[in-house]
Amino acid sequence: MKNLTKILVGAASVVLLATGCKGVLDEKPYDFYAPENVYKTADDAEAAIAGVYADFNSYDWFTKPYWEWLSEDDDHASGQPFAMNNIGAGNYLGDYKTPIMFTGPYNIIARANSVLERVPAIDMDVVRKNRILGEAHFLRAFSYFVLVRLFGPVPLRTASLTDITDTNLPRAAVADVYKQIIDDLQQGETLMPYQDEPGAGALGHANKGAAQALLAKVYATIGSASLKGAQLTVQGGPQTHTGPQNGFYTYDKDVVAGYEGFDSKTYYQLAKDEAGKLIASGKYSLFPNYMDLWKKSNDNLVEHIFMNQTLSGNLTHTNYVSNYFTSPDLGGRQYLWMDTYFYNTFTANDDRVRQGITHFWFEDYGTGPAYYFYPRSDSAKYRIVKINTKPGAVPVKGDTTLASYSNKAQILKYYVPGKAAAPNNPDGTSDAINYPLLRYADVLLTYAEAETELNGNTADARKYFVQVRRRSNQNVTTAQDPLLDPVGLSQLQLRSAIFAERDQEMYEESNRRYDLIRWGVFLPVMNKIGITLQNITKTRTPRNLLLPLPVAETQSNTTIAQNPGW
């Protein structure tokens, strides 16, 4: 665990990324300086919190490993063999990203600890100081929330390491880790203002709204994981190559291991209260149209509560999401895409697939353009086209030349407008795409979930569920989609509808695996699929419920053992 002994670093590029201000450290680099020589002024405090944000957007976490890992390990993911043969097939040990899912959060925790220890002694404006401390509490809580959901019990480090023997820290129980997470988020909620209030940090920093949104999510995670005796209807995929398509299966819900001591109702009430506070604040709302969410000009605004920040033109502070998810004619590499069975769960006029999926594209890798369309079931819409052999030409109806069918439902969330078609974008492997980590739709669905578990199908539960669903189904009648008027649903049916809506609304935003795990259905859902029609292995065993700890951790920390089965 030598990585945890690092002293907080604040390089000029870090400040530019996290604050959008001039490089206050241009002539005062802090790499490897002792903390007592660093934390003296308000600018030092700002540089310190900027250093915590920097690890979010490093290759040690968010540039690629975090979202890619979580994008590959769920029931609806599909992609190229290099992606789906390791994480995508449950082979966690065979991929370099797995240990980063442990070390990345701890790097942030180490930096946040240093801020929380050193900044209080600085003589500076109290409002500004409190905001910086609140951000550090939030970032530490975010990191532990990732760790406890992926690894279970983990060492709880709330102070900087002072001696190599400090690495021998035993795992804290799941309940103790959550106690720390909740305390940090409550501190953050108290210390930080909302983004539009005096004293708020730069756009893109955490604020009171982010603390409330994450706290509601934490409470709902505990509430669902500790719920016993419920059932959940889950959309299933093909069990074998010729198995059932889009079948609905009802699974029994038991308490998730590690959550036995929690009272589900108590935490669902807390989730409802916290989400309710944020809703009542009026600080956030849904964009009127779904695709407005993904305009670069709308980053950090309206619905986006907290995003991982990137910088245009800076190859250090970018990420690879556009490259992985976008079709080649739009400058991507189509490494990951939506499984067709999941695509078919949306209504035909749902903007999340009608406008949010690439339906026609071409690929040209030196042998002339090849044209494709998706899905095959909509062939009447796409098959009659006039093919212009010039790359990038727009197909026009009127000719009988046929394009080829494709099984790739490629999302447009992370599309970069104006980007050259592959492969004519040699620097296009990374882009300045801010990645959504918390948004208002999640808060509304969290409230609806909590209300459903507490009181069943009520007007409040339906209101916020329908608000999210209607935004993407504006031209759909209730006859076409009865879920737009769910008054007659049972508690089980509404619970299941909310569960499915979370996946449709936040597909490839690093939520699905967490939802499957917290509801205790990860194994039965994945194993119901077995092998997909694209020959992707979805079968999982109990060891896949938790990730393996890094070997370096188990060797250097003599108090902990490897997770079961690894």
N, C-alpha and C positions, 0 to 999 in steps of 0.2 A: 504493500500500500504506500509505496514511496510517493506516488502521485498525490497523496493527500497531505504531504508535508510542504507543498509549494506555498510560498508566500505570495500574497496578492500582487498581481502585475497590472500596471496601467499604461499601456502604450498609446501613442498619439492616435493610431488608427482605431483603437478601441473607443476613445472618446468621440471621434467623428461618427462611428457607427451608432453608439447608443444615445448620443445627445443631439446630434445634428448641429453642434456648436463648433467654433473654431478649435483647432487642436491645442488645448491648453497645456499639453505636455510636450510640445514640440522641442523644448529645450530642457526638459526635466524628466527623462525617462526613469521609470521606477523599477525596471527589471532587476530582481535580486537585491534590492535595497531592503534594509531592515525596516520593519513596520514603524519603529519609533522615529525614523527619519522621513517617513512618508506622510503620516497623518497629522498635519499641522494646520491646514487652512481649509476653507470651504471648497476651494477648487480641488484640493486633495480628496475631500470626501466625494465630490462629484466624479473625479477620476476613479475612485475606488469602486463606486457602484457601477460605473461604466465597465470596469473590469469584470464584474460579475456577469453583466449582459453579454460580454464578449464571448464567453464560453458557450452561450446559447448558439451562437452562430460560428462555431468553429467546427472543423472536421472531427473533433472529438465528441460532437453530439449532433447539432441540428443542420449543418451543411448537407449531411446525407444520412448518417447512420440511424438517427432516431425515427424519422418518418418512413424511411425505406424499410426498416425492420418491421414496424407495425403495419405497413401497407402490404406486406407479403404473407403475414400469418393470420388469415381469417378465412371465412367460408366463401367470400365473394371475390377474392383476389385471383387474378390470372396474369400470366406474363411469360417472358422469355425463360428458357431453361436455366440460364445462369442465375436468375433471381429465384425461380420457384423450386430448384433442386436442393437448395439448402434451407433457409428459413421457411420458404414456402412449402417445403415437405416435412417440416418439423425437425430438421437436422441443425439444431441451434449451434452445436459445437463446431460445425464445419464452416462457420461464417465469421469473418473478422469483426462484424458489427456487434455481435453478442456481448463480448466483454466491455465494449464502449457503452452499452446501455447501463452498465454499473459504474464504470469509472467517470463517464461524462457527468452524471448528476453529482457525484462526490466532488468533482473539481469545482462545480458551482457552489456546493455546500461549503467547501473550504474557503472560498473567496467571500461568501456571504458571512461566514463566521468572523472573518477578519474585520469586515465592515462593522458588524454589530459590536465587536469588542473595542474598536479603535475610534470610531466616529463620535460616540457620546462625549469623549473628552475634548473635542475640538470646540473652540470658542467661535460660534457662528450663529446665524439666524435660526431660531428654534423651529419655525415652520419648515424651513428648508432641511434642517437636520432630521426632523421627524419623518419627512417624506422619504429621505434617503434610507433611514432605518426601516421604514415600512416596506420599501421596495426590497431591501435585503431579506426581511422576514418572508415576503411573498415568494421570492426566488428560491429561498431555502425550502419552503413548504412545497412549492411546485416540484422540486427535485426529489424530495422524500416521497411525494405522492406517486411519482413515477417508479421509484425504487420499491415501495411496498407492494404495488400492484404487480410488478414483474418478478420480484425476487422473494416476496414474503417477508419474514423477519430479517431485519438488516441492522448492522451497527448504527447506533444513534450518536452522531458526532455534532455537538453544539458548541464546541470550542476548538480553537486552532491547536494543531499538534505541537507539542513542545519537546517531545522526546521520542525516539524511535520505539520505545516500549508502548507508546500510546496506540500503536497499530494493533495491539492485542486487545481489541474491544469486542466483547461478545455481542451476539445478535440481540436486539431488543424485540420484544413481542410485538405482533401486529398492532395490538391495542395501544402500546406505548408509542409506536411510531405515529399512529393517528393522533394521539394526544398532542404530540409535538407539532404535527401539521396544523391541527386546529388552533392551537395556541399561536403559532406564527401567523396564520391567516387572520385571526381576530386582532392581533397586534397590527397587522398591515391595514386592516379595515379601519382601525382607530387612528392610525398615524398618517394615512395618505388621504388627500382630497380626491374628489372626482376629477376627471381629465379637464373639464371646463371650468374648474374652480381655482381661485387664487392659490398659488403655492404648488400647483401640479408640476410634475416633471415634464420633460420633452415628450412630444407626441410619439407614441410607441412604447413608453415606459409603463410599468404597472401602475395602477391607481386603485382607489377605493372600489370601483366597479369590478375590476379584475379580482380583487380579494373576495368580494361578495360572490361573484360568479364561480370562482374555484371552490369556495367554502360550500356553496350549495351542491356542487358536484361531488365534493368529498363526503358530505352527509348522505347524499343519495347513494353513493357507492357503498357506504357502510350499511345503509338501510336495506338495499337490495341483497347484498352479500349475506346479511344476517337473517334474511327472511326465510322462514321455514314453512313448508306445507303448501306453498303456492304452486301454480302451474304456469307454464309459459308456452304459447304457441309460436313456433319458429318456422320461418320459411326454409324448407329443405332444398337441397340440390340433388343431382343424380347420385344414387347410391352406387351404381355400377355404370358401365358404358350404356346399358340399356335400361337403367333404373328409372324410378319415378322422377318426373320433371316438375319442379315448382310445387312439390307437395307440402302440405302443412302438417306439422307433427307437434304434438303436445308433450312436453317434458315435465316431469316432476321437479320441483325446486326444493333443495335442501340447503342448509347453512354451508357456506364456503369455508374451507379450512382456514383457521386463524381468526374468524369473525364470530366465534361461538359466544363470546361474552357480551355482545352488543344487543340492545333491544331495538328491533327493526322500527317499530312505531315511533320511538323517541327520535331516532335519527331522520326518519322521513319527515317528521314534524319540523325538525331543525332545517332540513333541506327546503321544505316549503316556505318556512319563515324567511330564510336567507334569500331565496330566489324572489320571494314576494317583496322584500325590501328593495331589491334592485329594479324590479318591474315598477314599483310605486315611485321610485326616484324620477322616472321619466327621462333618464339620461341616455337611454338607448332605445332603438326601435329596429324593426325589420326594414331592409330596403324594399321598396314597392315591387321591384322585379328581381327575380332570382339572379339573373346574369349580371346585375349591377354590383353584386357582391364581389365579382372577380375583376372589376376594373381597377387598374393600378391607382387611379386617382381617388379611389374610395378606401384605400388601405387605412386602417386605424380609425375609421369613422363610422358613425351611425350604428352599425351592427357588430363591427369588429371590436371586441373588448380587449383582446390581447393577442398580438401577433409576434412571431419571430421576425426581427427586422433584418433587412439586407440593404446593400448599397449598390446603386447602378454604377457600372464601370469599375467596380472594385472586385477583382477575382478572389480576394481573400474572404470577403463578406457577402457571398452569394450562396445559392443552393442549387440542387439538381432536380427539383420537382418538375419543372417544365420539360426538361430533357427526358425524364422517365415516363411521364404520363401523356405527352402530346404527340399527335400523329406526325409523320415525317414531313408532309407538305407544309406543316406549320412550324417546322424547325425542331421537332422533337425526335426521339429515337424509339418511341413506343415499346419501352421495356415492360411496363405494367399496364394492365387494362381491366375493365370491369367484366366479370363473368356474364355470359349471355343469359343464364338463368336468373341472375339478379336483375339484369336489365329488364327482363320480362315481368318483373313485379311492379314496375311503374305503370301508371295509366298512360295511354297513348299520347295524351296532350300535356303530360307533366314536363314543365320547362327544364327540369333537372336532367332529362334525357333528350327532350325535343330540341332544346337549344344548348344543353350542356354536354352533348356528346358529338364527336365528329362523325358525320354520316357519309361523307364522300371525300376521298382524298387520292393523291397519287404518290407514287414513289419512283424516283429516278436515280439509280446508282451507276449511271454511265452507259446503260444499255437501252435507254429510252424509257419514257414514262409508262408505268403500270398503274391502272386506275382501279380503285376498290370502293365498295360501298358497304354499309352496315345499317341495319341488319337484313338478312335475307328475307325475313318475313315482310319487309316493306319494299320488296323489289319493284312494285308498281310505281313507287315514288322515285326510284333512282336508276332503273335499268335502261331506259331509253335516253341516251345521251349522245351528243355530238362530241366526239373526242378530238380535241386539238392537241397535236403532238408537242406543242410548245409547253415546257414545264411551267406549271402555275396557271395554265389557262382554265377558265371557268367553263365547266360542261354546260351545254345548252340542249334542251329537249328538241327532238326533231330527227335524229338519226337512229339507226337500228343497231349501231355498234354497242356491244354490251361490256359493261365493266365487270370486274370479278367480285365475288362475294368475299367478305372477311369475317372472322370471328372476333374481331377486336373492337370493343366498345371503349374508345379512348376519350377521356374527359377533357373538358376545356377550362376547368378551374384555373389551371396554372399555365395557360397559353400566354405567350409573349407576343403582342401585336407587332407586326412588321419584321418579324424574325425570318431570315432566309430559310428556304426549304432545305432539309437534309439532302446530301451531305455538305452543302455549300455554306456551312456555318462552323468553321473550325474552332471558334471560340465559344460555341453555343452549348457546351456541356454544362455550363452553369449560368444562372441568371439572377437578377435582383427580384426575386419573388418573395414577398412577405408571406409566411406560412401561418394560417389561422390556428390558434391554440385555444382561444375562448371566444365564442360569439353568442349573440343574444338569442338566436334560435335554440341553442343548447339550454339556455336559462329557462326559456318558455317550456321546453319539453321536460326539463327537470322538475319544474313546478307541476306540470300535468301528471308526471309519473308519481310524484310524492302525494298529490291529492288523490289520485286513483288508489294508491295503496292504503291511504288513511281512511277514505270515505267512499270509495267506489266510483261509479260513473256519475260525476256531478257536473253542474254547469261550469264550474271553474276548471275542472280537468278538461272538459271538451273545448272550452273557449281557447285555451292556449295551444292545445293540439291542433285544432282546426286553423288557428291563425297561421301556424307554420305550414300546414299542408295546403291551405288555400293560396298562399303566396305563389306556389309553384304550379297550381292547378286552376288558374284564373278563368280559363275557358272551358272548364269541366263542370257538368251538372251533377247534382247529387244522384241522379239516376245512373250516370256513368260511373260515379265513384261514391258509393254509400258512406264511405269514411268521412266525407265532408259534412255529414249529418249523423254523427255517431250516437245519438240519444238512446237508441235501442240496444246498444251493446252491453253485454255483461261486463263485470269487472275483469274477467280473464280476457275477453275480447278487446277491451280498451287497453289493458296492460300490454297485450301483444301488438296492438296497432301502434302504440307509442314506441315500443321497442323497435318495430320495423321502421317507423318514421325517422327515428334517430339515425338509422343506417342509410336510408335514402337521402336524408338531408345532409348528413356529414360524411358521406362516402369519401374515403381516402383523406380524412383529416385526423387520422390516428385515434379513432374512438372504438371501432368495431370489436377488436380483440378484447379491449377492456370491458365492453358491455357483455360479451359472451362469457367472460370469466366471472364478473361480479354477479351475474344471474345464474352461475353454476351450470351453464349449458354448453360450454366450449367443447368438451369431449363428445357428447352425444351428437351435437350439430355437425362437427367435423367428421365424425365417424359415420354418420348417416350418408354423407357424400361419398366417402371412400376415395374412389378415383374418378376425376372429372372426365368429361368427354374430350377434353384437351390433354388427357393423360397426366394430369397434375395430381399428386398424392396429397390427400387431405387427412388421411388417417393419423390420429394422435393417440398417445398413451398418457397415463397419469403424470409421468415426469414432465410432459409439456405444459402442465399448469403453471410451473415456475421455470424461470430461466436458470441455466447453470451459472454459478459464481465463477468469476475469472480464476484461472489456476494460480495466478500470481497472488490473488487475495487469500485463497485457502492455504497457500504456502507461507505467506508472511504473517497472517493472522492465525495463530495457533489455537484460538478459542472457538473457531467456527468450522463446521463440516460442510461438505458439498450438499446441494439440494438433492432430494431423493431421486434416484434413477440416473444421475449424471456422474 
